Amino acid sequence: MMMQQQMIARVVEQVVAALAEYKRQEAGNLAIPVGISSRHIHLSAGHLDSLFGCGHTLTPQKELSQTGQFAAAETVTLVGPKGVIRGVRVLGPVRKATQVEISRSDGFSLGITPPLRDSGDVQNSSGIVVVGSCGAVTLTEGVICAARHIHMHTDDARRFGVKDNDRVAVEIRGERGGIYHNVLVRVSPSSRLEFHIDTDEANAVGLKNKDEVVLVRHKEA
């Protein structure tokens, strides 16, 4: 009887260990590196000319995680009704429309209330004055708080079982931890796997660049 109980105990331990290892591997398979987005601006060609001089081209300073995108040497100053933020990095390449991405905290400092939007959705968003080295432009719209999202290569999307424009949830582990719902999935053959959130959201759960989060739900109700 004693030997039988010992055998059962060993089998239970092995099963528990196997399940733990499976969960660990599954979490690793669904892990996504974090990229924290500080305040920045994307410029149209016309606004680039107005801010830095006619015919000016952006000077790449640092390659970003997403293919073809870079942080430029150029910076601008944002002027709001109640405050100023200097040294806002310009990201390249140029876009069809100018878009400023800031956090809620930045909005408080500037005296504006930018809406939470998916990148590219700037219609009826907040305005701001943007000052460059050679001039200034007044935006009537274009300032948003960018909604959290995941960039995925098409191969990653197949592995995770999701598609472009899906909404998912991710789990943040660690001392604070938590789950972020309503995370937009953006799939492209040129994308590199990365979970993007702003500084406010990262600070709230203690995340740093290159930390990892885990996909926990493939579909949002």
GUVOLUM-17159 format. One record per residue (C-alpha): residue number from 1; residue in one letter; x, y, z. Coordinates in Angstrom, 1 decimal, padded with zeros to 4 digits. Example, Ala and Ser with C-alpha at 12.3 -4.5 7.8 and 13.67 -1.06 7.14 Angstrom:
<nodes>
NODE seq type   east  north     up
NODE   1    a  012.3 -004.5  007.8
NODE   2    s  013.7 -001.1  007.1
</nodes>
This chain:
<nodes>
NODE seq type   east  north     up
NODE   1    m  000.0  000.0  000.0
NODE   2    m  002.8  002.4  000.9
NODE   3    m  004.6  001.7 -002.4
NODE   4    q  001.4  002.3 -004.3
NODE   5    q  000.9  005.7 -002.6
NODE   6    q  004.5  006.7 -003.3
NODE   7    m  004.0  005.7 -007.0
NODE   8    i  000.8  007.8 -007.2
NODE   9    a  002.6  010.7 -005.6
NODE  10    r  005.5  010.5 -008.1
NODE  11    v  003.0  010.3 -011.0
NODE  12    v  001.2  013.4 -009.7
NODE  13    e  004.4  015.3 -009.3
NODE  14    q  005.4  014.4 -012.9
NODE  15    v  002.1  015.5 -014.3
NODE  16    v  002.2  018.8 -012.4
NODE  17    a  005.7  019.5 -013.6
NODE  18    a  004.8  018.6 -017.2
NODE  19    l  001.8  021.0 -017.0
NODE  20    a  003.9  023.8 -015.6
NODE  21    e  006.5  023.3 -018.4
NODE  22    y  003.7  023.3 -021.0
NODE  23    k  002.3  026.6 -019.7
NODE  24    r  005.8  028.1 -019.6
NODE  25    q  006.5  027.1 -023.2
NODE  26    e  003.0  028.3 -024.3
NODE  27    a  003.6  031.6 -022.6
NODE  28    g  006.9  031.9 -024.4
NODE  29    n  005.3  031.1 -027.7
NODE  30    l  002.8  033.9 -027.2
NODE  31    a  005.3  036.4 -025.7
NODE  32    i  005.4  039.9 -027.4
NODE  33    p  008.2  042.4 -026.8
NODE  34    v  007.2  045.9 -025.6
NODE  35    g  008.0  049.2 -027.3
NODE  36    i  007.1  052.3 -025.3
NODE  37    s  006.1  055.2 -027.5
NODE  38    s  007.3  058.6 -026.1
NODE  39    r  005.7  061.8 -027.5
NODE  40    h  006.5  062.3 -031.1
NODE  41    i  005.3  063.8 -034.4
NODE  42    h  004.9  062.6 -038.0
NODE  43    l  005.1  065.4 -040.6
NODE  44    s  003.6  065.9 -044.0
NODE  45    a  005.9  067.1 -046.7
NODE  46    g  004.3  070.5 -046.7
NODE  47    h  004.6  071.0 -042.9
NODE  48    l  008.2  069.7 -043.1
NODE  49    d  009.0  072.6 -045.5
NODE  50    s  007.2  075.1 -043.3
NODE  51    l  009.0  074.1 -040.1
NODE  52    f  012.5  073.4 -041.4
NODE  53    g  012.8  075.2 -044.8
NODE  54    c  011.7  074.5 -048.3
NODE  55    g  013.2  071.2 -049.7
NODE  56    h  014.4  070.1 -046.3
NODE  57    t  014.8  066.3 -045.8
NODE  58    l  014.7  064.5 -042.5
NODE  59    t  018.1  063.4 -041.1
NODE  60    p  017.8  059.8 -039.8
NODE  61    q  019.3  059.5 -036.4
NODE  62    k  018.1  056.1 -035.2
NODE  63    e  016.4  053.1 -036.9
NODE  64    l  013.1  052.1 -035.2
NODE  65    s  011.9  048.6 -034.7
NODE  66    q  009.4  048.8 -037.6
NODE  67    t  010.9  048.4 -041.0
NODE  68    g  011.7  051.7 -042.8
NODE  69    q  010.8  054.0 -039.9
NODE  70    f  013.4  056.1 -038.0
NODE  71    a  013.8  058.8 -035.4
NODE  72    a  015.1  061.9 -037.0
NODE  73    a  017.6  064.4 -035.7
NODE  74    e  015.0  067.1 -036.1
NODE  75    t  012.8  068.1 -033.1
NODE  76    v  009.9  070.5 -032.7
NODE  77    t  008.2  072.5 -029.9
NODE  78    l  004.5  072.0 -029.1
NODE  79    v  002.7  075.1 -027.9
NODE  80    g -000.7  074.7 -026.2
NODE  81    p -003.1  077.0 -024.4
NODE  82    k -001.5  076.3 -021.1
NODE  83    g  002.0  075.1 -021.7
NODE  84    v  004.9  074.2 -024.0
NODE  85    i  006.8  070.9 -024.6
NODE  86    r  010.1  071.2 -026.3
NODE  87    g  012.3  068.6 -028.0
NODE  88    v  009.5  066.5 -029.5
NODE  89    r  011.1  064.1 -031.8
NODE  90    v  010.2  063.9 -035.5
NODE  91    l  009.7  060.4 -036.9
NODE  92    g  010.3  059.5 -040.5
NODE  93    p  009.6  059.1 -043.3
NODE  94    v  007.1  061.9 -044.1
NODE  95    r  003.4  061.0 -044.2
NODE  96    k  000.4  062.2 -046.1
NODE  97    a -000.9  064.0 -043.0
NODE  98    t  000.8  065.4 -039.9
NODE  99    q  000.0  063.5 -036.7
NODE 100    v  001.2  064.3 -033.1
NODE 101    e  001.1  061.5 -030.6
NODE 102    i  001.2  062.5 -026.9
NODE 103    s  000.1  061.0 -023.6
NODE 104    r -002.8  062.1 -021.4
NODE 105    s -000.2  063.7 -019.0
NODE 106    d  001.3  065.7 -021.9
NODE 107    g -002.2  066.9 -022.8
NODE 108    f -002.7  068.2 -019.2
NODE 109    s  000.6  070.1 -019.5
NODE 110    l -000.4  071.6 -022.8
NODE 111    g -003.9  072.4 -021.8
NODE 112    i -005.6  070.2 -024.5
NODE 113    t -007.6  066.9 -024.4
NODE 114    p -006.5  064.8 -027.3
NODE 115    p -008.8  061.8 -028.1
NODE 116    l -007.8  058.2 -027.8
NODE 117    r -007.5  057.1 -031.5
NODE 118    d -005.9  054.5 -033.6
NODE 119    s -003.0  055.9 -035.5
NODE 120    g -004.1  057.7 -038.7
NODE 121    d -007.5  058.6 -037.4
NODE 122    v -007.1  062.3 -036.7
NODE 123    q -010.4  063.8 -038.0
NODE 124    n -011.8  066.2 -035.4
NODE 125    s -008.9  065.5 -033.0
NODE 126    s -007.1  068.2 -031.0
NODE 127    g -005.1  071.1 -032.5
NODE 128    i -001.8  072.5 -031.5
NODE 129    v  000.9  075.0 -032.6
NODE 130    v  004.1  073.3 -033.9
NODE 131    v  007.3  075.3 -034.0
NODE 132    g  010.4  074.2 -035.9
NODE 133    s  013.8  075.8 -036.6
NODE 134    c  012.5  077.9 -039.6
NODE 135    g  008.8  078.5 -038.9
NODE 136    a  005.6  077.4 -037.2
NODE 137    v  002.3  075.8 -038.3
NODE 138    t -001.0  075.8 -036.5
NODE 139    l -002.8  072.5 -036.6
NODE 140    t -006.6  072.6 -036.3
NODE 141    e -006.5  068.8 -035.8
NODE 142    g -003.9  066.0 -035.7
NODE 143    v -003.1  065.6 -032.0
NODE 144    i -004.1  062.2 -030.5
NODE 145    c -003.3  059.7 -027.8
NODE 146    a -002.4  056.7 -029.8
NODE 147    a -004.4  053.6 -028.8
NODE 148    r -002.3  050.6 -027.7
NODE 149    h -001.6  048.1 -030.5
NODE 150    i  000.5  045.2 -031.7
NODE 151    h  002.5  045.2 -034.9
NODE 152    m  002.7  041.7 -036.3
NODE 153    h  004.4  040.1 -039.4
NODE 154    t  002.0  037.9 -041.3
NODE 155    d  003.9  034.8 -040.0
NODE 156    d  003.3  036.0 -036.4
NODE 157    a -000.4  036.5 -037.1
NODE 158    r -000.7  032.9 -038.2
NODE 159    r  001.2  031.7 -035.2
NODE 160    f -001.0  033.7 -032.8
NODE 161    g -004.2  032.9 -034.7
NODE 162    v -005.2  036.5 -035.4
NODE 163    k -005.7  038.7 -038.4
NODE 164    d -005.4  042.4 -039.2
NODE 165    n -007.7  044.7 -037.2
NODE 166    d -008.5  042.0 -034.6
NODE 167    r -008.9  043.2 -031.0
NODE 168    v -007.1  041.1 -028.4
NODE 169    a -006.0  041.3 -024.8
NODE 170    v -002.5  041.0 -023.4
NODE 171    e -001.3  040.1 -019.9
NODE 172    i  001.4  042.1 -018.1
NODE 173    r  003.3  040.1 -015.5
NODE 174    g  005.5  041.3 -012.8
NODE 175    e  005.1  043.2 -009.5
NODE 176    r  002.1  045.3 -010.7
NODE 177    g  000.8  043.2 -013.6
NODE 178    g -002.6  043.4 -015.2
NODE 179    i -004.4  042.9 -018.4
NODE 180    y -004.8  045.4 -021.2
NODE 181    h -008.0  044.8 -023.2
NODE 182    n -009.0  046.2 -026.6
NODE 183    v -005.5  046.0 -028.2
NODE 184    l -005.6  046.5 -031.9
NODE 185    v -003.6  044.0 -034.1
NODE 186    r -001.9  045.4 -037.2
NODE 187    v -000.6  042.8 -039.6
NODE 188    s  001.8  043.6 -042.4
NODE 189    p  004.5  041.7 -044.3
NODE 190    s  007.0  044.4 -043.3
NODE 191    s  006.0  044.6 -039.6
NODE 192    r  008.1  043.3 -036.7
NODE 193    l  006.4  041.9 -033.6
NODE 194    e  006.0  044.5 -031.0
NODE 195    f  003.4  045.8 -028.5
NODE 196    h  003.2  049.6 -028.5
NODE 197    i  001.9  051.6 -025.6
NODE 198    d  002.5  055.2 -024.4
NODE 199    t  004.5  056.2 -021.4
NODE 200    d  001.4  056.7 -019.1
NODE 201    e  000.3  053.1 -019.7
NODE 202    a  003.8  051.7 -019.3
NODE 203    n  004.4  053.5 -016.1
NODE 204    a  001.0  052.3 -014.7
NODE 205    v  002.0  048.7 -014.8
NODE 206    g  005.8  049.0 -014.5
NODE 207    l  006.7  048.1 -018.1
NODE 208    k  010.0  048.9 -019.7
NODE 209    n  011.2  048.7 -023.3
NODE 210    k  012.0  045.1 -024.3
NODE 211    d  009.9  043.6 -021.5
NODE 212    e  007.4  041.0 -022.7
NODE 213    v  003.7  040.7 -022.5
NODE 214    v  001.6  037.6 -023.3
NODE 215    l -001.4  037.3 -025.6
NODE 216    v -004.2  035.9 -023.5
NODE 217    r -007.3  036.3 -025.6
NODE 218    h -007.5  036.0 -029.4
NODE 219    k -010.9  037.7 -029.7
NODE 220    e -012.6  040.6 -028.0
NODE 221    a -016.3  040.3 -027.3
</nodes>
